[in-house]
Amino acid sequence: IRVERVLDMAVDLMKSKLESKRIKIERKFNSDLRRVTGNEGQLQRAFINVVLNAETSMPNGGVMTLSAEQDGDWVNLGIADTGHGIASENLERVFEPFFTTKDNWRGAGLGLWVVYQIVQDHGGGVSLESELDKGTLVSFRFPCIDKGKSKDASPVPLA
């Protein structure tokens, strides 16, 4: 699949909600990204979880920046927001099940844990950087399907 397109589709599903909250969406996608192996539905669920967290962190509007770039045999994606950020003492725990920083238990604390599990199931990685009053960046890394294959490799004969 083209994982950057799955990210784009996930954000498009949320577009009217984001616009109603005065959240501007910016895209910084490099062209010619390689394909990855993945389940579109699961990845879309992971991206929507991150987008919902970003939306929650920007109650007065802001900017959500989507990025995609090729890095050797990996495709890197990012979802950045200009929200209120996460305190440094909580950063180590954000991918733990049932951990939440939302007031009044507005969430069950499973969103980022589910994201982590889905990305791990795809052979990838996910990380989070955040600064209070500056925003958060969630970075994804997925292996390309042709990782480690030479362009000059000839196909193996079937018979």
Rosetta constraint file for C-alpha pairs under 8 A:
AtomPair CA 1 CA 35 HARMONIC 5.31 0.50
AtomPair CA 1 CA 36 HARMONIC 5.46 0.50
AtomPair CA 1 CA 37 HARMONIC 6.00 0.50
AtomPair CA 1 CA 38 HARMONIC 6.36 0.50
AtomPair CA 1 CA 40 HARMONIC 7.55 0.50
AtomPair CA 2 CA 6 HARMONIC 6.78 0.50
AtomPair CA 2 CA 33 HARMONIC 7.61 0.50
AtomPair CA 2 CA 34 HARMONIC 7.17 0.50
AtomPair CA 2 CA 35 HARMONIC 5.03 0.50
AtomPair CA 2 CA 36 HARMONIC 6.47 0.50
AtomPair CA 3 CA 7 HARMONIC 6.38 0.50
AtomPair CA 3 CA 35 HARMONIC 7.04 0.50
AtomPair CA 3 CA 36 HARMONIC 6.63 0.50
AtomPair CA 3 CA 38 HARMONIC 7.86 0.50
AtomPair CA 3 CA 40 HARMONIC 7.90 0.50
AtomPair CA 4 CA 8 HARMONIC 6.19 0.50
AtomPair CA 4 CA 29 HARMONIC 7.75 0.50
AtomPair CA 4 CA 68 HARMONIC 6.28 0.50
AtomPair CA 4 CA 77 HARMONIC 7.11 0.50
AtomPair CA 5 CA 9 HARMONIC 6.07 0.50
AtomPair CA 6 CA 10 HARMONIC 6.15 0.50
AtomPair CA 6 CA 40 HARMONIC 6.35 0.50
AtomPair CA 6 CA 43 HARMONIC 7.12 0.50
AtomPair CA 6 CA 44 HARMONIC 6.02 0.50
AtomPair CA 7 CA 11 HARMONIC 6.32 0.50
AtomPair CA 7 CA 43 HARMONIC 7.86 0.50
AtomPair CA 7 CA 44 HARMONIC 6.49 0.50
AtomPair CA 7 CA 47 HARMONIC 6.19 0.50
AtomPair CA 8 CA 12 HARMONIC 6.14 0.50
AtomPair CA 9 CA 13 HARMONIC 6.28 0.50
AtomPair CA 9 CA 44 HARMONIC 7.64 0.50
AtomPair CA 10 CA 14 HARMONIC 6.80 0.50
AtomPair CA 10 CA 44 HARMONIC 5.40 0.50
AtomPair CA 10 CA 45 HARMONIC 7.71 0.50
AtomPair CA 10 CA 47 HARMONIC 6.36 0.50
AtomPair CA 10 CA 48 HARMONIC 5.80 0.50
AtomPair CA 11 CA 15 HARMONIC 6.00 0.50
AtomPair CA 11 CA 47 HARMONIC 7.80 0.50
AtomPair CA 11 CA 48 HARMONIC 6.94 0.50
AtomPair CA 11 CA 51 HARMONIC 7.11 0.50
AtomPair CA 14 CA 18 HARMONIC 6.15 0.50
AtomPair CA 14 CA 48 HARMONIC 7.80 0.50
AtomPair CA 15 CA 19 HARMONIC 6.03 0.50
AtomPair CA 16 CA 20 HARMONIC 6.07 0.50
AtomPair CA 17 CA 21 HARMONIC 6.47 0.50
AtomPair CA 18 CA 22 HARMONIC 6.41 0.50
AtomPair CA 18 CA 23 HARMONIC 5.16 0.50
AtomPair CA 18 CA 24 HARMONIC 7.42 0.50
AtomPair CA 18 CA 55 HARMONIC 6.77 0.50
AtomPair CA 19 CA 23 HARMONIC 5.39 0.50
AtomPair CA 19 CA 24 HARMONIC 6.75 0.50
AtomPair CA 21 CA 55 HARMONIC 7.84 0.50
AtomPair CA 21 CA 59 HARMONIC 6.91 0.50
AtomPair CA 21 CA 60 HARMONIC 6.94 0.50
AtomPair CA 21 CA 61 HARMONIC 5.56 0.50
AtomPair CA 22 CA 60 HARMONIC 7.19 0.50
AtomPair CA 22 CA 61 HARMONIC 4.47 0.50
AtomPair CA 22 CA 62 HARMONIC 6.64 0.50
AtomPair CA 23 CA 55 HARMONIC 7.59 0.50
AtomPair CA 23 CA 58 HARMONIC 7.61 0.50
AtomPair CA 23 CA 61 HARMONIC 4.68 0.50
AtomPair CA 23 CA 62 HARMONIC 4.78 0.50
AtomPair CA 23 CA 63 HARMONIC 5.42 0.50
AtomPair CA 23 CA 64 HARMONIC 6.76 0.50
AtomPair CA 24 CA 61 HARMONIC 7.71 0.50
AtomPair CA 24 CA 62 HARMONIC 6.23 0.50
AtomPair CA 24 CA 63 HARMONIC 4.72 0.50
AtomPair CA 24 CA 64 HARMONIC 6.09 0.50
AtomPair CA 25 CA 63 HARMONIC 5.95 0.50
AtomPair CA 25 CA 64 HARMONIC 4.93 0.50
AtomPair CA 25 CA 65 HARMONIC 5.90 0.50
AtomPair CA 25 CA 66 HARMONIC 7.50 0.50
AtomPair CA 26 CA 63 HARMONIC 7.23 0.50
AtomPair CA 26 CA 64 HARMONIC 6.20 0.50
AtomPair CA 26 CA 65 HARMONIC 4.67 0.50
AtomPair CA 26 CA 66 HARMONIC 6.15 0.50
AtomPair CA 27 CA 65 HARMONIC 5.82 0.50
AtomPair CA 27 CA 66 HARMONIC 4.82 0.50
AtomPair CA 27 CA 67 HARMONIC 5.98 0.50
AtomPair CA 28 CA 65 HARMONIC 7.34 0.50
AtomPair CA 28 CA 66 HARMONIC 6.04 0.50
AtomPair CA 28 CA 67 HARMONIC 4.62 0.50
AtomPair CA 28 CA 68 HARMONIC 6.51 0.50
AtomPair CA 29 CA 66 HARMONIC 7.54 0.50
AtomPair CA 29 CA 67 HARMONIC 5.27 0.50
AtomPair CA 29 CA 68 HARMONIC 4.61 0.50
AtomPair CA 29 CA 69 HARMONIC 6.38 0.50
AtomPair CA 30 CA 67 HARMONIC 7.99 0.50
AtomPair CA 30 CA 68 HARMONIC 5.97 0.50
AtomPair CA 30 CA 69 HARMONIC 5.25 0.50
AtomPair CA 30 CA 70 HARMONIC 7.41 0.50
AtomPair CA 31 CA 69 HARMONIC 7.95 0.50
AtomPair CA 33 CA 69 HARMONIC 6.75 0.50
AtomPair CA 33 CA 70 HARMONIC 5.69 0.50
AtomPair CA 33 CA 75 HARMONIC 6.97 0.50
AtomPair CA 34 CA 70 HARMONIC 7.28 0.50
AtomPair CA 34 CA 75 HARMONIC 7.09 0.50
AtomPair CA 34 CA 144 HARMONIC 6.19 0.50
AtomPair CA 34 CA 145 HARMONIC 7.91 0.50
AtomPair CA 35 CA 144 HARMONIC 5.65 0.50
AtomPair CA 35 CA 145 HARMONIC 6.11 0.50
AtomPair CA 36 CA 75 HARMONIC 7.82 0.50
AtomPair CA 36 CA 142 HARMONIC 6.72 0.50
AtomPair CA 36 CA 143 HARMONIC 6.17 0.50
AtomPair CA 36 CA 144 HARMONIC 4.51 0.50
AtomPair CA 36 CA 145 HARMONIC 4.89 0.50
AtomPair CA 37 CA 122 HARMONIC 7.25 0.50
AtomPair CA 37 CA 143 HARMONIC 7.96 0.50
AtomPair CA 37 CA 144 HARMONIC 7.19 0.50
AtomPair CA 37 CA 145 HARMONIC 5.79 0.50
AtomPair CA 38 CA 43 HARMONIC 7.36 0.50
AtomPair CA 38 CA 122 HARMONIC 6.14 0.50
AtomPair CA 39 CA 43 HARMONIC 6.20 0.50
AtomPair CA 40 CA 44 HARMONIC 5.86 0.50
AtomPair CA 41 CA 45 HARMONIC 6.21 0.50
AtomPair CA 42 CA 46 HARMONIC 6.37 0.50
AtomPair CA 42 CA 118 HARMONIC 6.59 0.50
AtomPair CA 43 CA 47 HARMONIC 6.21 0.50
AtomPair CA 43 CA 118 HARMONIC 6.82 0.50
AtomPair CA 43 CA 119 HARMONIC 7.50 0.50
AtomPair CA 44 CA 48 HARMONIC 6.04 0.50
AtomPair CA 45 CA 49 HARMONIC 6.23 0.50
AtomPair CA 45 CA 115 HARMONIC 7.82 0.50
AtomPair CA 46 CA 50 HARMONIC 6.58 0.50
AtomPair CA 46 CA 111 HARMONIC 7.99 0.50
AtomPair CA 46 CA 112 HARMONIC 7.97 0.50
AtomPair CA 46 CA 114 HARMONIC 6.87 0.50
AtomPair CA 46 CA 115 HARMONIC 4.57 0.50
AtomPair CA 46 CA 118 HARMONIC 6.70 0.50
AtomPair CA 46 CA 119 HARMONIC 7.79 0.50
AtomPair CA 47 CA 51 HARMONIC 6.15 0.50
AtomPair CA 47 CA 115 HARMONIC 7.49 0.50
AtomPair CA 48 CA 52 HARMONIC 6.01 0.50
AtomPair CA 49 CA 53 HARMONIC 6.37 0.50
AtomPair CA 49 CA 111 HARMONIC 5.63 0.50
AtomPair CA 49 CA 112 HARMONIC 6.99 0.50
AtomPair CA 49 CA 115 HARMONIC 7.05 0.50
AtomPair CA 50 CA 54 HARMONIC 6.24 0.50
AtomPair CA 50 CA 79 HARMONIC 7.59 0.50
AtomPair CA 50 CA 111 HARMONIC 7.56 0.50
AtomPair CA 50 CA 112 HARMONIC 7.12 0.50
AtomPair CA 50 CA 115 HARMONIC 7.68 0.50
AtomPair CA 50 CA 138 HARMONIC 7.63 0.50
AtomPair CA 51 CA 55 HARMONIC 6.09 0.50
AtomPair CA 51 CA 79 HARMONIC 7.54 0.50
AtomPair CA 52 CA 56 HARMONIC 6.17 0.50
AtomPair CA 53 CA 57 HARMONIC 6.28 0.50
AtomPair CA 54 CA 58 HARMONIC 6.55 0.50
AtomPair CA 54 CA 64 HARMONIC 7.55 0.50
AtomPair CA 54 CA 80 HARMONIC 7.79 0.50
AtomPair CA 54 CA 81 HARMONIC 5.88 0.50
AtomPair CA 54 CA 83 HARMONIC 6.79 0.50
AtomPair CA 54 CA 136 HARMONIC 7.80 0.50
AtomPair CA 55 CA 59 HARMONIC 7.02 0.50
AtomPair CA 57 CA 83 HARMONIC 4.68 0.50
AtomPair CA 57 CA 84 HARMONIC 5.57 0.50
AtomPair CA 57 CA 85 HARMONIC 7.07 0.50
AtomPair CA 58 CA 62 HARMONIC 5.96 0.50
AtomPair CA 58 CA 81 HARMONIC 7.82 0.50
AtomPair CA 58 CA 82 HARMONIC 6.95 0.50
AtomPair CA 58 CA 83 HARMONIC 4.52 0.50
AtomPair CA 58 CA 84 HARMONIC 6.73 0.50
AtomPair CA 62 CA 81 HARMONIC 7.26 0.50
AtomPair CA 62 CA 82 HARMONIC 5.66 0.50
AtomPair CA 62 CA 83 HARMONIC 6.85 0.50
AtomPair CA 63 CA 81 HARMONIC 5.76 0.50
AtomPair CA 63 CA 82 HARMONIC 5.64 0.50
AtomPair CA 64 CA 79 HARMONIC 6.86 0.50
AtomPair CA 64 CA 80 HARMONIC 5.53 0.50
AtomPair CA 64 CA 81 HARMONIC 4.50 0.50
AtomPair CA 64 CA 82 HARMONIC 6.80 0.50
AtomPair CA 65 CA 78 HARMONIC 7.65 0.50
AtomPair CA 65 CA 79 HARMONIC 5.79 0.50
AtomPair CA 65 CA 80 HARMONIC 5.04 0.50
AtomPair CA 65 CA 81 HARMONIC 6.40 0.50
AtomPair CA 66 CA 77 HARMONIC 7.35 0.50
AtomPair CA 66 CA 78 HARMONIC 5.57 0.50
AtomPair CA 66 CA 79 HARMONIC 4.83 0.50
AtomPair CA 66 CA 80 HARMONIC 6.55 0.50
AtomPair CA 67 CA 76 HARMONIC 7.92 0.50
AtomPair CA 67 CA 77 HARMONIC 5.40 0.50
AtomPair CA 67 CA 78 HARMONIC 4.89 0.50
AtomPair CA 67 CA 79 HARMONIC 6.66 0.50
AtomPair CA 68 CA 75 HARMONIC 7.04 0.50
AtomPair CA 68 CA 76 HARMONIC 5.60 0.50
AtomPair CA 68 CA 77 HARMONIC 4.43 0.50
AtomPair CA 68 CA 78 HARMONIC 6.51 0.50
AtomPair CA 69 CA 75 HARMONIC 5.89 0.50
AtomPair CA 69 CA 76 HARMONIC 5.34 0.50
AtomPair CA 69 CA 77 HARMONIC 6.64 0.50
AtomPair CA 70 CA 74 HARMONIC 6.10 0.50
AtomPair CA 70 CA 75 HARMONIC 4.74 0.50
AtomPair CA 70 CA 76 HARMONIC 6.25 0.50
AtomPair CA 71 CA 75 HARMONIC 5.95 0.50
AtomPair CA 71 CA 76 HARMONIC 6.80 0.50
AtomPair CA 73 CA 143 HARMONIC 6.05 0.50
AtomPair CA 73 CA 144 HARMONIC 5.48 0.50
AtomPair CA 73 CA 146 HARMONIC 7.74 0.50
AtomPair CA 73 CA 147 HARMONIC 5.26 0.50
AtomPair CA 73 CA 148 HARMONIC 7.24 0.50
AtomPair CA 74 CA 141 HARMONIC 6.38 0.50
AtomPair CA 74 CA 142 HARMONIC 5.46 0.50
AtomPair CA 74 CA 143 HARMONIC 4.53 0.50
AtomPair CA 74 CA 144 HARMONIC 5.41 0.50
AtomPair CA 74 CA 147 HARMONIC 7.88 0.50
AtomPair CA 75 CA 141 HARMONIC 5.77 0.50
AtomPair CA 75 CA 142 HARMONIC 5.27 0.50
AtomPair CA 75 CA 143 HARMONIC 6.43 0.50
AtomPair CA 75 CA 144 HARMONIC 6.68 0.50
AtomPair CA 76 CA 139 HARMONIC 7.07 0.50
AtomPair CA 76 CA 140 HARMONIC 5.58 0.50
AtomPair CA 76 CA 141 HARMONIC 4.57 0.50
AtomPair CA 76 CA 142 HARMONIC 6.52 0.50
AtomPair CA 77 CA 139 HARMONIC 5.78 0.50
AtomPair CA 77 CA 140 HARMONIC 4.98 0.50
AtomPair CA 77 CA 141 HARMONIC 6.44 0.50
AtomPair CA 78 CA 137 HARMONIC 6.63 0.50
AtomPair CA 78 CA 138 HARMONIC 5.64 0.50
AtomPair CA 78 CA 139 HARMONIC 4.48 0.50
AtomPair CA 78 CA 140 HARMONIC 6.12 0.50
AtomPair CA 79 CA 137 HARMONIC 5.70 0.50
AtomPair CA 79 CA 138 HARMONIC 5.28 0.50
AtomPair CA 79 CA 139 HARMONIC 6.62 0.50
AtomPair CA 80 CA 135 HARMONIC 7.21 0.50
AtomPair CA 80 CA 136 HARMONIC 5.57 0.50
AtomPair CA 80 CA 137 HARMONIC 4.15 0.50
AtomPair CA 80 CA 138 HARMONIC 6.29 0.50
AtomPair CA 81 CA 135 HARMONIC 5.27 0.50
AtomPair CA 81 CA 136 HARMONIC 5.43 0.50
AtomPair CA 81 CA 137 HARMONIC 6.53 0.50
AtomPair CA 82 CA 133 HARMONIC 7.85 0.50
AtomPair CA 82 CA 134 HARMONIC 5.77 0.50
AtomPair CA 82 CA 135 HARMONIC 4.23 0.50
AtomPair CA 82 CA 136 HARMONIC 6.81 0.50
AtomPair CA 83 CA 133 HARMONIC 6.62 0.50
AtomPair CA 83 CA 134 HARMONIC 6.40 0.50
AtomPair CA 83 CA 135 HARMONIC 4.46 0.50
AtomPair CA 83 CA 136 HARMONIC 6.89 0.50
AtomPair CA 84 CA 131 HARMONIC 7.91 0.50
AtomPair CA 84 CA 132 HARMONIC 5.64 0.50
AtomPair CA 84 CA 133 HARMONIC 4.39 0.50
AtomPair CA 84 CA 134 HARMONIC 6.21 0.50
AtomPair CA 84 CA 135 HARMONIC 5.54 0.50
AtomPair CA 85 CA 130 HARMONIC 5.40 0.50
AtomPair CA 85 CA 131 HARMONIC 5.15 0.50
AtomPair CA 85 CA 132 HARMONIC 4.33 0.50
AtomPair CA 85 CA 133 HARMONIC 5.62 0.50
AtomPair CA 85 CA 134 HARMONIC 6.06 0.50
AtomPair CA 85 CA 135 HARMONIC 4.38 0.50
AtomPair CA 85 CA 136 HARMONIC 5.41 0.50
AtomPair CA 86 CA 90 HARMONIC 6.70 0.50
AtomPair CA 86 CA 91 HARMONIC 6.79 0.50
AtomPair CA 86 CA 101 HARMONIC 8.00 0.50
AtomPair CA 86 CA 130 HARMONIC 5.61 0.50
AtomPair CA 86 CA 131 HARMONIC 6.07 0.50
AtomPair CA 86 CA 132 HARMONIC 5.60 0.50
AtomPair CA 86 CA 135 HARMONIC 7.76 0.50
AtomPair CA 86 CA 136 HARMONIC 7.31 0.50
AtomPair CA 87 CA 91 HARMONIC 6.77 0.50
AtomPair CA 87 CA 130 HARMONIC 7.56 0.50
AtomPair CA 87 CA 131 HARMONIC 6.80 0.50
AtomPair CA 87 CA 132 HARMONIC 5.91 0.50
AtomPair CA 88 CA 92 HARMONIC 7.99 0.50
AtomPair CA 88 CA 130 HARMONIC 7.52 0.50
AtomPair CA 88 CA 131 HARMONIC 7.27 0.50
AtomPair CA 90 CA 94 HARMONIC 6.47 0.50
AtomPair CA 91 CA 128 HARMONIC 7.51 0.50
AtomPair CA 91 CA 129 HARMONIC 7.66 0.50
AtomPair CA 91 CA 130 HARMONIC 7.66 0.50
AtomPair CA 93 CA 99 HARMONIC 6.85 0.50
AtomPair CA 94 CA 99 HARMONIC 6.45 0.50
AtomPair CA 94 CA 100 HARMONIC 7.32 0.50
AtomPair CA 94 CA 112 HARMONIC 6.64 0.50
AtomPair CA 94 CA 113 HARMONIC 7.63 0.50
AtomPair CA 95 CA 99 HARMONIC 7.60 0.50
AtomPair CA 95 CA 112 HARMONIC 5.21 0.50
AtomPair CA 95 CA 113 HARMONIC 4.63 0.50
AtomPair CA 95 CA 116 HARMONIC 6.47 0.50
AtomPair CA 96 CA 109 HARMONIC 7.97 0.50
AtomPair CA 96 CA 110 HARMONIC 7.80 0.50
AtomPair CA 96 CA 112 HARMONIC 7.66 0.50
AtomPair CA 96 CA 113 HARMONIC 5.67 0.50
AtomPair CA 97 CA 109 HARMONIC 6.07 0.50
AtomPair CA 97 CA 110 HARMONIC 5.28 0.50
AtomPair CA 97 CA 112 HARMONIC 7.93 0.50
AtomPair CA 97 CA 113 HARMONIC 5.33 0.50
AtomPair CA 98 CA 108 HARMONIC 5.83 0.50
AtomPair CA 98 CA 109 HARMONIC 3.95 0.50
AtomPair CA 98 CA 110 HARMONIC 5.39 0.50
AtomPair CA 99 CA 108 HARMONIC 7.67 0.50
AtomPair CA 99 CA 109 HARMONIC 4.60 0.50
AtomPair CA 99 CA 110 HARMONIC 7.19 0.50
AtomPair CA 100 CA 105 HARMONIC 7.39 0.50
AtomPair CA 100 CA 107 HARMONIC 6.95 0.50
AtomPair CA 100 CA 108 HARMONIC 7.02 0.50
AtomPair CA 100 CA 109 HARMONIC 4.52 0.50
AtomPair CA 102 CA 106 HARMONIC 5.92 0.50
AtomPair CA 102 CA 107 HARMONIC 6.72 0.50
AtomPair CA 109 CA 113 HARMONIC 7.63 0.50
AtomPair CA 110 CA 114 HARMONIC 5.99 0.50
AtomPair CA 111 CA 115 HARMONIC 6.35 0.50
AtomPair CA 112 CA 116 HARMONIC 6.07 0.50
AtomPair CA 113 CA 117 HARMONIC 6.26 0.50
AtomPair CA 114 CA 118 HARMONIC 6.15 0.50
AtomPair CA 115 CA 119 HARMONIC 6.17 0.50
AtomPair CA 116 CA 120 HARMONIC 6.08 0.50
AtomPair CA 116 CA 125 HARMONIC 7.63 0.50
AtomPair CA 116 CA 126 HARMONIC 6.43 0.50
AtomPair CA 117 CA 121 HARMONIC 6.12 0.50
AtomPair CA 118 CA 122 HARMONIC 6.49 0.50
AtomPair CA 119 CA 123 HARMONIC 6.63 0.50
AtomPair CA 119 CA 124 HARMONIC 5.25 0.50
AtomPair CA 119 CA 125 HARMONIC 5.96 0.50
AtomPair CA 119 CA 126 HARMONIC 6.75 0.50
AtomPair CA 119 CA 140 HARMONIC 7.78 0.50
AtomPair CA 119 CA 142 HARMONIC 7.94 0.50
AtomPair CA 120 CA 124 HARMONIC 5.32 0.50
AtomPair CA 120 CA 125 HARMONIC 6.15 0.50
AtomPair CA 122 CA 142 HARMONIC 7.25 0.50
AtomPair CA 123 CA 142 HARMONIC 6.67 0.50
AtomPair CA 123 CA 143 HARMONIC 6.78 0.50
AtomPair CA 124 CA 140 HARMONIC 7.19 0.50
AtomPair CA 124 CA 141 HARMONIC 5.25 0.50
AtomPair CA 124 CA 142 HARMONIC 4.43 0.50
AtomPair CA 124 CA 143 HARMONIC 6.33 0.50
AtomPair CA 125 CA 140 HARMONIC 5.73 0.50
AtomPair CA 125 CA 141 HARMONIC 5.07 0.50
AtomPair CA 125 CA 142 HARMONIC 6.77 0.50
AtomPair CA 126 CA 138 HARMONIC 7.04 0.50
AtomPair CA 126 CA 139 HARMONIC 5.54 0.50
AtomPair CA 126 CA 140 HARMONIC 4.53 0.50
AtomPair CA 126 CA 141 HARMONIC 6.38 0.50
AtomPair CA 127 CA 138 HARMONIC 5.80 0.50
AtomPair CA 127 CA 139 HARMONIC 5.26 0.50
AtomPair CA 127 CA 140 HARMONIC 6.71 0.50
AtomPair CA 128 CA 136 HARMONIC 7.11 0.50
AtomPair CA 128 CA 137 HARMONIC 5.73 0.50
AtomPair CA 128 CA 138 HARMONIC 4.52 0.50
AtomPair CA 128 CA 139 HARMONIC 6.22 0.50
AtomPair CA 129 CA 136 HARMONIC 5.72 0.50
AtomPair CA 129 CA 137 HARMONIC 5.23 0.50
AtomPair CA 129 CA 138 HARMONIC 6.55 0.50
AtomPair CA 130 CA 134 HARMONIC 7.48 0.50
AtomPair CA 130 CA 135 HARMONIC 5.77 0.50
AtomPair CA 130 CA 136 HARMONIC 4.19 0.50
AtomPair CA 130 CA 137 HARMONIC 6.25 0.50
AtomPair CA 131 CA 135 HARMONIC 5.75 0.50
AtomPair CA 131 CA 136 HARMONIC 6.57 0.50
AtomPair CA 143 CA 147 HARMONIC 6.69 0.50
AtomPair CA 149 CA 153 HARMONIC 7.09 0.50
